[in-house]
Amino acid sequence: MFTIEDYEIVITPAIDKDEHWLYVRFPDIPEILTGGSTIDEAIANAKEAFACHSEALGKQGKELPMPSPRKVCA
């Protein structure tokens, strides 16, 4: 079973500069899109969304997809 730490997350600020929002997505799990008005809120919401999605898949007898290999940037 995979955990949230196994997956890459991408945090992107809203395009509209008047909108104070950070979008969070999981490239390997496109069904999850969440966010928050602060980095702490965005990460907390990502953890909650991941847990809910994982639980829903489990109830359907499905598993989370395999995480992509980690990229190392130097």
MODELLER restraints for C-alpha pairs under 7 A, 6 or more apart:
rsr = mdl.restraints
at = mdl.atoms
rsr.add(forms.Gaussian(group=physical.xy_distance, feature=features.Distance(at['CA:4:A'], at['CA:50:A']), mean=6.82, stdev=0.5))
rsr.add(forms.Gaussian(group=physical.xy_distance, feature=features.Distance(at['CA:6:A'], at['CA:67:A']), mean=6.40, stdev=0.5))
rsr.add(forms.Gaussian(group=physical.xy_distance, feature=features.Distance(at['CA:7:A'], at['CA:67:A']), mean=5.60, stdev=0.5))
rsr.add(forms.Gaussian(group=physical.xy_distance, feature=features.Distance(at['CA:8:A'], at['CA:26:A']), mean=6.12, stdev=0.5))
rsr.add(forms.Gaussian(group=physical.xy_distance, feature=features.Distance(at['CA:8:A'], at['CA:27:A']), mean=6.85, stdev=0.5))
rsr.add(forms.Gaussian(group=physical.xy_distance, feature=features.Distance(at['CA:9:A'], at['CA:24:A']), mean=6.72, stdev=0.5))
rsr.add(forms.Gaussian(group=physical.xy_distance, feature=features.Distance(at['CA:9:A'], at['CA:25:A']), mean=5.72, stdev=0.5))
rsr.add(forms.Gaussian(group=physical.xy_distance, feature=features.Distance(at['CA:9:A'], at['CA:26:A']), mean=4.71, stdev=0.5))
rsr.add(forms.Gaussian(group=physical.xy_distance, feature=features.Distance(at['CA:9:A'], at['CA:27:A']), mean=6.82, stdev=0.5))
rsr.add(forms.Gaussian(group=physical.xy_distance, feature=features.Distance(at['CA:10:A'], at['CA:24:A']), mean=5.62, stdev=0.5))
rsr.add(forms.Gaussian(group=physical.xy_distance, feature=features.Distance(at['CA:10:A'], at['CA:25:A']), mean=5.35, stdev=0.5))
rsr.add(forms.Gaussian(group=physical.xy_distance, feature=features.Distance(at['CA:10:A'], at['CA:26:A']), mean=6.31, stdev=0.5))
rsr.add(forms.Gaussian(group=physical.xy_distance, feature=features.Distance(at['CA:11:A'], at['CA:22:A']), mean=6.33, stdev=0.5))
rsr.add(forms.Gaussian(group=physical.xy_distance, feature=features.Distance(at['CA:11:A'], at['CA:23:A']), mean=5.55, stdev=0.5))
rsr.add(forms.Gaussian(group=physical.xy_distance, feature=features.Distance(at['CA:11:A'], at['CA:24:A']), mean=4.57, stdev=0.5))
rsr.add(forms.Gaussian(group=physical.xy_distance, feature=features.Distance(at['CA:11:A'], at['CA:25:A']), mean=6.70, stdev=0.5))
rsr.add(forms.Gaussian(group=physical.xy_distance, feature=features.Distance(at['CA:12:A'], at['CA:22:A']), mean=5.52, stdev=0.5))
rsr.add(forms.Gaussian(group=physical.xy_distance, feature=features.Distance(at['CA:12:A'], at['CA:23:A']), mean=5.11, stdev=0.5))
rsr.add(forms.Gaussian(group=physical.xy_distance, feature=features.Distance(at['CA:12:A'], at['CA:24:A']), mean=6.51, stdev=0.5))
rsr.add(forms.Gaussian(group=physical.xy_distance, feature=features.Distance(at['CA:13:A'], at['CA:21:A']), mean=6.01, stdev=0.5))
rsr.add(forms.Gaussian(group=physical.xy_distance, feature=features.Distance(at['CA:13:A'], at['CA:22:A']), mean=4.41, stdev=0.5))
rsr.add(forms.Gaussian(group=physical.xy_distance, feature=features.Distance(at['CA:13:A'], at['CA:23:A']), mean=6.09, stdev=0.5))
rsr.add(forms.Gaussian(group=physical.xy_distance, feature=features.Distance(at['CA:14:A'], at['CA:20:A']), mean=6.80, stdev=0.5))
rsr.add(forms.Gaussian(group=physical.xy_distance, feature=features.Distance(at['CA:14:A'], at['CA:21:A']), mean=5.45, stdev=0.5))
rsr.add(forms.Gaussian(group=physical.xy_distance, feature=features.Distance(at['CA:14:A'], at['CA:22:A']), mean=5.90, stdev=0.5))
rsr.add(forms.Gaussian(group=physical.xy_distance, feature=features.Distance(at['CA:14:A'], at['CA:23:A']), mean=6.81, stdev=0.5))
rsr.add(forms.Gaussian(group=physical.xy_distance, feature=features.Distance(at['CA:20:A'], at['CA:37:A']), mean=5.74, stdev=0.5))
rsr.add(forms.Gaussian(group=physical.xy_distance, feature=features.Distance(at['CA:21:A'], at['CA:35:A']), mean=6.90, stdev=0.5))
rsr.add(forms.Gaussian(group=physical.xy_distance, feature=features.Distance(at['CA:21:A'], at['CA:36:A']), mean=5.62, stdev=0.5))
rsr.add(forms.Gaussian(group=physical.xy_distance, feature=features.Distance(at['CA:21:A'], at['CA:37:A']), mean=4.48, stdev=0.5))
rsr.add(forms.Gaussian(group=physical.xy_distance, feature=features.Distance(at['CA:22:A'], at['CA:35:A']), mean=5.26, stdev=0.5))
rsr.add(forms.Gaussian(group=physical.xy_distance, feature=features.Distance(at['CA:22:A'], at['CA:36:A']), mean=5.39, stdev=0.5))
rsr.add(forms.Gaussian(group=physical.xy_distance, feature=features.Distance(at['CA:22:A'], at['CA:37:A']), mean=5.98, stdev=0.5))
rsr.add(forms.Gaussian(group=physical.xy_distance, feature=features.Distance(at['CA:22:A'], at['CA:38:A']), mean=6.93, stdev=0.5))
rsr.add(forms.Gaussian(group=physical.xy_distance, feature=features.Distance(at['CA:22:A'], at['CA:42:A']), mean=6.48, stdev=0.5))
rsr.add(forms.Gaussian(group=physical.xy_distance, feature=features.Distance(at['CA:23:A'], at['CA:34:A']), mean=5.87, stdev=0.5))
rsr.add(forms.Gaussian(group=physical.xy_distance, feature=features.Distance(at['CA:23:A'], at['CA:35:A']), mean=4.25, stdev=0.5))
rsr.add(forms.Gaussian(group=physical.xy_distance, feature=features.Distance(at['CA:23:A'], at['CA:36:A']), mean=6.80, stdev=0.5))
rsr.add(forms.Gaussian(group=physical.xy_distance, feature=features.Distance(at['CA:24:A'], at['CA:33:A']), mean=5.90, stdev=0.5))
rsr.add(forms.Gaussian(group=physical.xy_distance, feature=features.Distance(at['CA:24:A'], at['CA:34:A']), mean=5.16, stdev=0.5))
rsr.add(forms.Gaussian(group=physical.xy_distance, feature=features.Distance(at['CA:24:A'], at['CA:35:A']), mean=4.97, stdev=0.5))
rsr.add(forms.Gaussian(group=physical.xy_distance, feature=features.Distance(at['CA:24:A'], at['CA:42:A']), mean=6.67, stdev=0.5))
rsr.add(forms.Gaussian(group=physical.xy_distance, feature=features.Distance(at['CA:24:A'], at['CA:46:A']), mean=6.64, stdev=0.5))
rsr.add(forms.Gaussian(group=physical.xy_distance, feature=features.Distance(at['CA:25:A'], at['CA:32:A']), mean=6.08, stdev=0.5))
rsr.add(forms.Gaussian(group=physical.xy_distance, feature=features.Distance(at['CA:25:A'], at['CA:33:A']), mean=4.89, stdev=0.5))
rsr.add(forms.Gaussian(group=physical.xy_distance, feature=features.Distance(at['CA:25:A'], at['CA:34:A']), mean=6.55, stdev=0.5))
rsr.add(forms.Gaussian(group=physical.xy_distance, feature=features.Distance(at['CA:26:A'], at['CA:32:A']), mean=6.43, stdev=0.5))
rsr.add(forms.Gaussian(group=physical.xy_distance, feature=features.Distance(at['CA:28:A'], at['CA:65:A']), mean=6.98, stdev=0.5))
rsr.add(forms.Gaussian(group=physical.xy_distance, feature=features.Distance(at['CA:28:A'], at['CA:67:A']), mean=6.18, stdev=0.5))
rsr.add(forms.Gaussian(group=physical.xy_distance, feature=features.Distance(at['CA:28:A'], at['CA:68:A']), mean=6.79, stdev=0.5))
rsr.add(forms.Gaussian(group=physical.xy_distance, feature=features.Distance(at['CA:32:A'], at['CA:49:A']), mean=6.65, stdev=0.5))
rsr.add(forms.Gaussian(group=physical.xy_distance, feature=features.Distance(at['CA:34:A'], at['CA:45:A']), mean=6.48, stdev=0.5))
rsr.add(forms.Gaussian(group=physical.xy_distance, feature=features.Distance(at['CA:34:A'], at['CA:46:A']), mean=6.09, stdev=0.5))
rsr.add(forms.Gaussian(group=physical.xy_distance, feature=features.Distance(at['CA:35:A'], at['CA:42:A']), mean=4.45, stdev=0.5))
rsr.add(forms.Gaussian(group=physical.xy_distance, feature=features.Distance(at['CA:35:A'], at['CA:45:A']), mean=6.30, stdev=0.5))
rsr.add(forms.Gaussian(group=physical.xy_distance, feature=features.Distance(at['CA:35:A'], at['CA:46:A']), mean=6.87, stdev=0.5))
rsr.add(forms.Gaussian(group=physical.xy_distance, feature=features.Distance(at['CA:36:A'], at['CA:42:A']), mean=4.00, stdev=0.5))
rsr.add(forms.Gaussian(group=physical.xy_distance, feature=features.Distance(at['CA:36:A'], at['CA:45:A']), mean=6.98, stdev=0.5))
rsr.add(forms.Gaussian(group=physical.xy_distance, feature=features.Distance(at['CA:54:A'], at['CA:64:A']), mean=6.50, stdev=0.5))
rsr.add(forms.Gaussian(group=physical.xy_distance, feature=features.Distance(at['CA:57:A'], at['CA:63:A']), mean=5.90, stdev=0.5))
